Amino acid sequence: MAATVKTNGTAKAKISEKIPSAAHPLAEEPTEIASNINYHAQYSPHFSPFKFEPEQAFYATAESVRDRLIKQWNETYSHYHKVNPKQTYYLSMEYLQGRALTNAVGNLDVQDAYADALKQLGHELEDIVEQEKDAALGNGGLGRLASCFLDSMATLNLPAWGYGLRYRYGLFKQCITKAGQEEIAEDWLEKFSPWEVVRHDVVYPIRFFGQVEVHPTGSRKWVGGEVIQAVAYDVPIPGYKTKNTNSLRLWDAKASSNDFDLFQFNDGQYESAALLHSRAQQICAVLYPGDATENGKLLRLKQQFFLCSASLQDIIARFKERKDEKDEIKWSQFPSKVAVQLNDTHPTLAIPELMRLLMDDEGLGWDEAWDITARTIAYTNHTVLPEALEKWSQAVMWKLLPRHMQIIEEIDKRFITMIQSTRPDLEGKLAGLCILDNNPQKAVVRMANLCVVSAHTVNGVAQLHSDILKAELFADYVSIWPAKFQNKTNGITPRRWLRFCNPELSHIITKWLKTDQWVTNLDLLTNLRQFADDSEFQGEWELAKLGSKQRLANYILQVTGVSIDPNSLFDIQVKRIHEYKRQLLNILGAVYRYKKLKEMSPEDRKNTTPRTIMIGGKAFATYTNAKRIVKLVNDVGAVVNNDLEVNSFLKVVFVPNYNVSVAEMLIPGSELSQHISTAGMEASGTSNMKFALNGCLIIGTLDGANVEIREEIGEDNFFLFGATADEVPRLRKEREEGMFKPDPRFEEAKQFIRSGAFGSYDYNPLLESLEGNSGYGRGDYFLVGYDFPSYMDAQERVDEAYKCGLLKRPMMSSVDALTFLNM
């Protein structure tokens, strides 16, 4: 065990003297692993000597695990260099990685060995894991999908790299106060990340502003402006039970020492002396900085170009390392060795940047450069929401990236010429199809159009979403290039989202299937159906679920101070707060439920289904209505949870600062999850998959991946409600014409909020968005009022199903569950 030392009267753990400090980077036995951890605590020091509290133990443990990863990493890189396969390069502004320690020891299959080693050092692995902060590199499903892809590609031994930005402060850390949501900077890099390796030899120049020189030969060169450096930080991505370890390369921005004006500094002009250093630091400071001002727009555009330029310079450098036997670079082979996947429109500038690098730096002509670019780049569309289909001001683009605007103009001109010569029937639609919208009031570059015109493949992320893209958003493009469009329904990694976050259920699945091969082949889970009516199997499953609910209840008490009953129905909706995701529908339903409980007699309440409603997610800092929804959820919870008449039957909890680690706690304990977006507006969703994988039923609309999940799990396991995607346009039109008649329950819930039952905050602006027939911020664009009655009817079916299920279940206490889980 670790010894302790008293400092100022407080007992503190110190480095064990009984365990030798010896380097064993590839250790597999717990004793040698403990020695290697001890070695890092002493010889890779980041803290005061002799300290070995949980935080210090985490960093030493992570560095011990990293030893093993680096060996696999180097071997993987060497193998790729030798074999020279085609490699995938995934460009994404977001990666929602979560904690790395559990994932790493799990994928390396050394979890038990590290648990034993840490016990020898006086610590528990579960406690050490809690010391790690989530990497603040993403926000929602876009970033989580990217991270799942990296895990899966590594597990499948696919040669793949991820490229992203190393945000120091992330999006924000969410704090909940009486005023609602408040945002503070993330602190995941306040000390350092033990997983990243800075590559001081991988540095590329990134230019902004400047002008374009035209040479006598007709070639062009972008010069002048300001130049900063992109520095590579690599994070290892291990595959599950494989030697393959791929890379996530994150770029950080810095200025060189030559850009520091020593004369100005000594003259007292401190800020101007380090101006370029300050500007460089801004680029990777925050994910999605506010863009209401021109400076904000410039910063966002800088971020996007910084990612694209650094990544493509790196990709080209790696390609040029692999010359043929004659020491020649064959650019025609570039698309057979390089696949660049754009994760949404954020990395669209990769298209003109690849053209620029090939033409201006490598000397290729337009036709050859275009052929290479078009055969290299593919595009994933993640949304049909107009505000998310990026459009950049042409004036801002000309100012920041003049050479790229020249290239985009030429791409657009050639596309228009092609349409005029081959598809004269589309000439009348060219204004909407072309890349440049030259409206004199607001001239913009349509980034999605640029992606579709340039990429060899365009995919949606769920079958319904892909169908909408082909039938509506990109219908005319489909008539030009029908083979270009396809569907790739999003997915999740079963390692993080079942095997590691829900080990008890995983153990049961492995026990009954008599194999753990399901971890990489989920089709094997269908073999559990034969045990569906087995009482022993049901009992084990229920105990695992109850144990997860108890852990979740303890967590909720810890972070919110609210005590919740594990024997109530755990009803969870966690995702980015947005009006189309309709957390407002959820909380209006909760308000109505609370009002009806208040009106019941004590005896009638006993016949209801006790329910704990949990809602979590971040509202973008400038999204006023989303922040009002967060405020409303908290205000409702404050009243309901302290109402002694009903709080045994209903609790409402807002789970703060939702992230991957919080999801890993919530999802195993869930029984009902809400995926209730307006049909046709959620591209896919991936949390629905995570909940379903953990044995949770879904209440939802026919939207995104809900459609395919419902087909797989069966209609009986999905509580369906709401308008369908093809009905939505007609319903909106009818609303504009004054034909909508609200359900009395809907009106009752709104009026109850307006009565002041949940405090004095003015919710009229939020509720008015659900009222009226048309106009900005009115007219209930997301059909909350239309879907409310069918939503409430579906919730009644949930209550009945849960009651029926309880009658069939053996009586279990939380103690029973925890006893079972600790066996």
Secondary structure, 3 states (H helix, E strand, C coil): CCCEEEECCEEEEECCCCCCCCCCCCCCCHHHHHHHHHHHHHHCCCCCCCECCHHHHHHHHHHHHHHHHHHHHHHHHHHHHHHCCCEEEEECCCCCCECCHHHHHHHCCCHHHHHHHHHHCCCCHHHHHCCCCCECCCCCHHHHHHHHHHHHHHHCCCCEEEEEECCCCCCCEEEEECCEEEEECCCCCCCCCCCCEEEEEEEEEEEECCEEEECCCCCEEEECCEEEEEEEEEEEEECCCCCCEEEEEEEEEECCHHHCCHHHHHCCCHHHHCHHHHHHHHHCCCCCCCCCCHHHHHHHHHHHHHHHHHHHHHHHHHHHHCCCCCCCCCHHHHHHHEEEEEECCCCCCHHHHHHHHHHHHCCCCHHHHHHHHHHHEEEECCCCCHHHCCEEEHHHHHHHCHHHHHHHHHHHHHHHHHHHHHCHHHHHHHHHHCCEECCCCCCEEEHHHHHHHHCCEEEECCHHHHHHHHHHHCHHHHHHCHHHEEECCCCCCHHHHHHHCCHHHHHHHHHHHCCCHHHCCHHHHHHHHHHCCCHHHHHHHHHHHHHHHHHHHHHHHHHHCCCCCCCCEEEEEECCCCHHHCHHHHHHHHHHHHHHHHHCCHHHHCCCCCEEEEEECCCCCCCHHHHHHHHHHHHHHHHHCCCCCCCCCEEEEEECCCCHHHHHHHHHHCCEEEECCCCCCCCCCCHHHHHHHCCCEEEECCCCCHHHHHHHHCHHHEEECCCCCCCHHHHHHHHHCCCCCCCHHHHHHHHHHHCCCCCCCCCHHHHHCCCCCCCCCCCCCCCHHHHHHHHHHHHHHHHHHHHHHHHHCCCCCHHHHHHHHCC
